[in-house]
Amino acid sequence: MKLFSNHSTALVARPFLSSLGRFKGLLSAAAMAVMPMVASAQNPVIQTLFSTDPAPLVVGDRMYLYTGHDEDNADFFWMQEWRVYSSTDMVNWTDHGVPLALETFSWADDRAWAAQTIERDGKFYWYICAHSKLSGGMAIGVAVADSPTGPFKDAIGRPLYDNGSWDHIDPTVMIDDDGQAWIYWGNPRIYCGKLNKDMVSFDGEVFNLELTEAGFGAPDPKDRKKDVKYKDMYTEGPWIMKCPQMADAKKAKKAKAAKNPKPGSTGYYLLYAAGGVPEHIAYSWAPTPTGPWTYMGTIMPEGGTSSFTNHCGYEHFKGHDYFFYHTGKLPRGGGFGRSVAIEEFKFNADGTFPTILPTDKGVDPIATLNPYSRVEAETMAFSFGVKSEPNALTGVYVSEIHNNDYIKLQAVDFGTNGPKSFEARVACALQGGTIEVHADSIKGTKMAEVTVPHTGGWETWQTVSAAVSQKVTGVHDLFFVFRGRKGVKIANFDWWKFEN
């Protein structure tokens, strides 16, 4: 998440503040321009709200995605909570709600900015940054849970690191091959620390990585000269990772034996938002977690995201490499209304990153979805109009459903025989409406139509069903199209299932 304060970050703050008004106007216009395009896109991957600062984590057969949340109609980075989504196929994402918020931390009172989660010994540690009411600056905190979706609690009841500075944002974490855990954060400098095995305390002192032209494209802010045009500039949002070849034992052994290992052969990559405002994504390499660092260049160039900030993450999942970032491309989105997007890519032959450009298409499915077991309604590849919200008894469900809203799922496998009936769990306090079930497109084959009745309340649930009138077999996209009186909420939607 973004921070530019009135202390030693002035070299970054001045261009940010002077450019902000101009970028807000440009991005508002850009958001309006993409509205007709959004319905056919797969990026951004979450459409029910604005999601930010993606932090992916693979756990078993699922990719978990930890995000921030920009509030609707925000005029700054006013953020209150962190959210979790997951997928087994990279296109249909299940909303797990809000297992972590400012209220989780008694010491925090504002600015729930970028965060990252990591697993160790069966526990999940969520490193966050937030405004500290203890010191008046930004601080690093940590929450812990026994499940990747929580519930999470403050692991230590106080900040992990807090000294009153505004530098302390955007933590990223890594556990090295030797079991040593490392954490990095910061704008406009990079802070680094070794974590003890308990993951909630430091082994030694926190220190700054040395910012040099050779390492990051520009020296430390205090050493930069106004009349010098540097090749790049570390700004914020670091993401630490091992070089990809480390998974190849033979290459790793050969690289470690070399006196001067090359970038990509072994070592560490630090990805980060760079260049000031607007931001692009760049990266540096080092043979050790602390350096010396070598600037490697740009991964995602500036432009094409409709957002003046960016924040990235990386994960390898089921044989595929994925680059996560955020854009301002949802309707009414922009610099303060950002949304997570994903691109699949392949590393260069030498293990370095290629140039990755933002697309509206997004990624392809790597698995199919089974429609014959209960599917949560908040699992979707794309949606229009709807929101999601939680209930203590029901969990997360789809809400704010109105006439002509829809939900899309990708790569749904109906098998060789096809379904006989369809059922859904719904709630309605008014007249209700219908759910049309279509294959392939909003106006594609109409498989079924179920009536949503008055159930007695917005959280009074009833299961409704209908026979499948046109059988479909094989793999198809699936659409739920909602019909009802214009301007009136039709239903809440909890889950669905086909019978065969």
Secondary structure in CASP SS format (residue, H / E / C, confidence):
PFRMAT SS
TARGET T0000
AUTHOR 0000-0000-0000
METHOD secondary structure of the structure
MODEL  1
M C 1.00
K C 1.00
L C 1.00
F C 1.00
S C 1.00
N C 1.00
H C 1.00
S C 1.00
T C 1.00
A H 1.00
L H 1.00
V H 1.00
A H 1.00
R H 1.00
P H 1.00
F H 1.00
L H 1.00
S H 1.00
S H 1.00
L H 1.00
G H 1.00
R H 1.00
F H 1.00
K H 1.00
G H 1.00
L H 1.00
L H 1.00
S H 1.00
A H 1.00
A H 1.00
A H 1.00
M H 1.00
A H 1.00
V C 1.00
M H 1.00
P H 1.00
M H 1.00
V H 1.00
A C 1.00
S C 1.00
A C 1.00
Q C 1.00
N C 1.00
P C 1.00
V C 1.00
I C 1.00
Q C 1.00
T C 1.00
L C 1.00
F E 1.00
S E 1.00
T E 1.00
D E 1.00
P E 1.00
A E 1.00
P E 1.00
L E 1.00
V E 1.00
V E 1.00
G C 1.00
D C 1.00
R E 1.00
M E 1.00
Y E 1.00
L E 1.00
Y E 1.00
T E 1.00
G E 1.00
H E 1.00
D E 1.00
E C 1.00
D C 1.00
N C 1.00
A C 1.00
D C 1.00
F C 1.00
F C 1.00
W C 1.00
M C 1.00
Q C 1.00
E E 1.00
W E 1.00
R E 1.00
V E 1.00
Y E 1.00
S E 1.00
S E 1.00
T C 1.00
D C 1.00
M C 1.00
V C 1.00
N C 1.00
W E 1.00
T E 1.00
D E 1.00
H C 1.00
G C 1.00
V C 1.00
P C 1.00
L E 1.00
A E 1.00
L H 1.00
E H 1.00
T H 1.00
F C 1.00
S C 1.00
W C 1.00
A E 1.00
D E 1.00
D E 1.00
R C 1.00
A C 1.00
W C 1.00
A C 1.00
A C 1.00
Q E 1.00
T E 1.00
I E 1.00
E E 1.00
R E 1.00
D C 1.00
G C 1.00
K E 1.00
F E 1.00
Y E 1.00
W E 1.00
Y E 1.00
I E 1.00
C E 1.00
A E 1.00
H E 1.00
S E 1.00
K C 1.00
L C 1.00
S C 1.00
G C 1.00
G C 1.00
M E 1.00
A E 1.00
I E 1.00
G E 1.00
V E 1.00
A E 1.00
V E 1.00
A E 1.00
D C 1.00
S C 1.00
P C 1.00
T C 1.00
G C 1.00
P C 1.00
F C 1.00
K E 1.00
D E 1.00
A C 1.00
I C 1.00
G C 1.00
R C 1.00
P C 1.00
L C 1.00
Y E 1.00
D C 1.00
N C 1.00
G C 1.00
S C 1.00
W C 1.00
D C 1.00
H C 1.00
I C 1.00
D C 1.00
P C 1.00
T E 1.00
V E 1.00
M E 1.00
I E 1.00
D C 1.00
D C 1.00
D C 1.00
G C 1.00
Q C 1.00
A E 1.00
W E 1.00
I E 1.00
Y E 1.00
W E 1.00
G C 1.00
N C 1.00
P C 1.00
R C 1.00
I C 1.00
Y E 1.00
C E 1.00
G E 1.00
K E 1.00
L E 1.00
N C 1.00
K C 1.00
D C 1.00
M C 1.00
V C 1.00
S C 1.00
F E 1.00
D C 1.00
G C 1.00
E C 1.00
V C 1.00
F E 1.00
N E 1.00
L C 1.00
E C 1.00
L C 1.00
T C 1.00
E H 1.00
A H 1.00
G H 1.00
F H 1.00
G C 1.00
A C 1.00
P C 1.00
D C 1.00
P H 1.00
K H 1.00
D H 1.00
R C 1.00
K C 1.00
K C 1.00
D C 1.00
V C 1.00
K C 1.00
Y C 1.00
K C 1.00
D C 1.00
M C 1.00
Y E 1.00
T E 1.00
E E 1.00
G E 1.00
P E 1.00
W E 1.00
I E 1.00
M E 1.00
K E 1.00
C C 1.00
P H 1.00
Q H 1.00
M H 1.00
A H 1.00
D C 1.00
A H 1.00
K H 1.00
K H 1.00
A H 1.00
K H 1.00
K H 1.00
A H 1.00
K H 1.00
A H 1.00
A C 1.00
K C 1.00
N C 1.00
P C 1.00
K C 1.00
P C 1.00
G C 1.00
S C 1.00
T C 1.00
G C 1.00
Y E 1.00
Y E 1.00
L E 1.00
L E 1.00
Y E 1.00
A E 1.00
A E 1.00
G C 1.00
G C 1.00
V C 1.00
P C 1.00
E C 1.00
H E 1.00
I E 1.00
A E 1.00
Y E 1.00
S E 1.00
W E 1.00
A E 1.00
P C 1.00
T C 1.00
P C 1.00
T C 1.00
G C 1.00
P C 1.00
W C 1.00
T E 1.00
Y E 1.00
M E 1.00
G E 1.00
T E 1.00
I E 1.00
M E 1.00
P C 1.00
E C 1.00
G C 1.00
G C 1.00
T C 1.00
S C 1.00
S C 1.00
F C 1.00
T C 1.00
N C 1.00
H C 1.00
C C 1.00
G E 1.00
Y E 1.00
E E 1.00
H E 1.00
F E 1.00
K C 1.00
G C 1.00
H E 1.00
D E 1.00
Y E 1.00
F E 1.00
F E 1.00
Y E 1.00
H E 1.00
T E 1.00
G C 1.00
K C 1.00
L C 1.00
P C 1.00
R C 1.00
G C 1.00
G E 1.00
G C 1.00
F C 1.00
G E 1.00
R C 1.00
S E 1.00
V E 1.00
A E 1.00
I E 1.00
E E 1.00
E E 1.00
F E 1.00
K C 1.00
F C 1.00
N C 1.00
A C 1.00
D C 1.00
G C 1.00
T C 1.00
F C 1.00
P C 1.00
T C 1.00
I C 1.00
L C 1.00
P C 1.00
T C 1.00
D C 1.00
K C 1.00
G C 1.00
V C 1.00
D C 1.00
P C 1.00
I C 1.00
A C 1.00
T C 1.00
L E 1.00
N C 1.00
P C 1.00
Y C 1.00
S C 1.00
R C 1.00
V E 1.00
E E 1.00
A C 1.00
E C 1.00
T E 1.00
M E 1.00
A C 1.00
F E 1.00
S E 1.00
F E 1.00
G C 1.00
V C 1.00
K E 1.00
S E 1.00
E E 1.00
P E 1.00
N E 1.00
A C 1.00
L C 1.00
T C 1.00
G E 1.00
V E 1.00
Y E 1.00
V E 1.00
S E 1.00
E E 1.00
I E 1.00
H C 1.00
N C 1.00
N C 1.00
D C 1.00
Y E 1.00
I E 1.00
K E 1.00
L E 1.00
Q E 1.00
A E 1.00
V E 1.00
D E 1.00
F C 1.00
G C 1.00
T C 1.00
N C 1.00
G C 1.00
P C 1.00
K C 1.00
S E 1.00
F E 1.00
E E 1.00
A E 1.00
R E 1.00
V E 1.00
A E 1.00
C E 1.00
A C 1.00
L C 1.00
Q C 1.00
G C 1.00
G E 1.00
T E 1.00
I E 1.00
E E 1.00
V E 1.00
H E 1.00
A E 1.00
D C 1.00
S C 1.00
I C 1.00
K C 1.00
G C 1.00
T E 1.00
K E 1.00
M E 1.00
A E 1.00
E E 1.00
V E 1.00
T E 1.00
V E 1.00
P C 1.00
H C 1.00
T C 1.00
G C 1.00
G E 1.00
W E 1.00
E E 1.00
T E 1.00
W E 1.00
Q E 1.00
T E 1.00
V E 1.00
S E 1.00
A E 1.00
A E 1.00
V C 1.00
S C 1.00
Q C 1.00
K C 1.00
V C 1.00
T C 1.00
G C 1.00
V E 1.00
H E 1.00
D E 1.00
L E 1.00
F E 1.00
F E 1.00
V E 1.00
F E 1.00
R E 1.00
G E 1.00
R C 1.00
K C 1.00
G C 1.00
V C 1.00
K C 1.00
I C 1.00
A E 1.00
N E 1.00
F E 1.00
D E 1.00
W E 1.00
W E 1.00
K E 1.00
F E 1.00
E E 1.00
N C 1.00
END
